[in-house]
Amino acid sequence: MAGDVGSPEHCRAIVAKAVSELGGIDILVNNAAHQATFKSIEDISDQEWELTFRVNIHAMFYLTKAAMAQMRQGGAIINTASINADAPNPTLLAYATTKGAIHNFTAGLAQLLAEKGIRVNAVAPGPIWTPLIPSTMPKETVAEFGKNVPMKRPDNRPNSRPLT
């Protein structure tokens, strides 16, 4: 469903459509993300900072809040964080900051929803090859992407291969 996940109205519409077409919501996966690379904090505009938080944090809150009206005991919420939550890349300051916020949101929400029998967890993948990588990083960084982890490469999902 095309639209702006940073908008509370759009998030409510997404949930309403899912409920209408699927009959309810048992699992919510919050996986939207925006990232951009900057060499200094002075290069991050106010608009960029706000966009990153709107997509990465606000959308998660809006979707979760809307889905809660439909979730029952046994439901689950899975939030996508990042290795940047614990080991932030300084050139991804806004993105890494939001990923740290996702850890805190997840931990607090898990405690809040435990008595309702709804599980809340986060996954924090290491380097994953997605279209964000070549579109938001310099070529030399892309060439080295993932070489600092034990497998010396990013995870490559089918149909999403690094550009060579």
N, C-alpha and C positions, 0 to 999 in steps of 0.2 A: 504494500500500500504506500504509494509515493506521498511524501510530505515532509514536514520539518519535525523531527522527533524532539527538538528543543521546545516545541509548543505543547503546553499542557492539553489544549483542546485536541490536537492531533493524536497525542498519546491516548487520550480517552477514546477517541474514534477507533484507533487500532484495537484496543481491548474490546470495545463494543462489537466490532466486526468479527473478531475472533470468537467471541461468545455466541454471536448470531450464527456464524457458519459452522462452529465446532461444538456448540452446546455447552461450553464452559471453558475454564482454564485450570489445569492441574499443575502445569509447569510453566514458569516464566524464565526465559533466558535473556538477560540484558547484555547485548553484545555490540551495541553501536559505538563507534569511536571516530574521533577526529584527531589528527596530529599534524604538526608542521615543525620544521627544523629551523632554529635560530641560533646564531653564534653568540648573541649577547641579549641580556634582558631588555636593553634599549630598543632592540629590533622587534620585540613582541608588542604589537599594537593593543590597545584596549579592546578593540573589536575581536582580534584573534584570541585573546585571553578569554573573553566572554563567550565566543563561539565554542571554544574547547570545553569549557565548563557546561555550556548549554547542551551540547551533544553527549558528552561523557558522563556528566553527573546529573544534571537536571532531568534529562530524559529517563534515566534509571529511576529517579524518584517518582516522576509522573507516571511511568508505566507500572511500577510496583504499586503505587497508591491506587491506581485504577483497577489493577488485577486483584487486589486484596478483597474487593467486594464479591469476587467470584470464587476465590480459592477456599478449599475446605481442608480439614485435617488430612494430613498425608501429602499435601501439596509441597512444591519445591520451587525455590528461586535460585537461579545460578547467575552470578554476576561475573563478567570478564574483567579482570584486572590486568596486570602485566608484571613482568620482571622489573619494570621501571618503578613499581611501587616501593620496592626494597633496594634497588640499585639504580637510581635515576640517572639517565643519560642527560648531562647538562644541556645539550642542544635540543632536548625535548622537554624543557622545563614545564610548560603548561600541561602537556600530555602526562608527564610523570607525576605532576602534582595531583591531577585528577585521578590517576590510578592509585595513588596513596589514599585519596579520599574514598575510593571505592572499597578499599580494605576496611576502613573505619565504618563506612555505611553498612557493609556486609556484617561486620561483627556486632554492631549495635542492633541492626534489624534482626539478626539471628536470635538475639536475646529477647527482643520485643515479641517475636512471633513464635517462640518455642512453646509457650503455653497454649497456643492455638494448634500446635502439632504441624506447623509448616517449617520445613527445613530451609535454611538460607546458607549458601556457600559461595565462595569465589574461586575461580581458577585464575592462575597467574602464569600464563605461558611465557617461555623464553622467546627467543627470536623466531618469529613465524613469518614465512614469506607470504605477503599479501600485496595487493596493488598499492597500498599506502607506502611501501618501502621505496620503490623507484620514483614514485610521484612526490615524495616529501623529503628525500635525502639526496645529497650530492653524489655523483657517479662514483667517486673514490670511496665513499662510505658504503654505498651499495655493494661494491666489489668485495669489501671486507665483512659485510653483514653476516653475523652468526659465527665468525671464526673464533670468538672469545669464549665459546661454550664447549663442554666436553666433546661433543660430536664434531666440532669445528665447522658447523654449517647450520643454517636455519632449518627448521622443519619445513618441508615442502609438501604442500597439499596437492592432490591430483588436480591437474589443469591450472595450476598456479605456480609455474616454475620461474626461477630467477632468470632475469635477462642476462645474456652473455654477449 
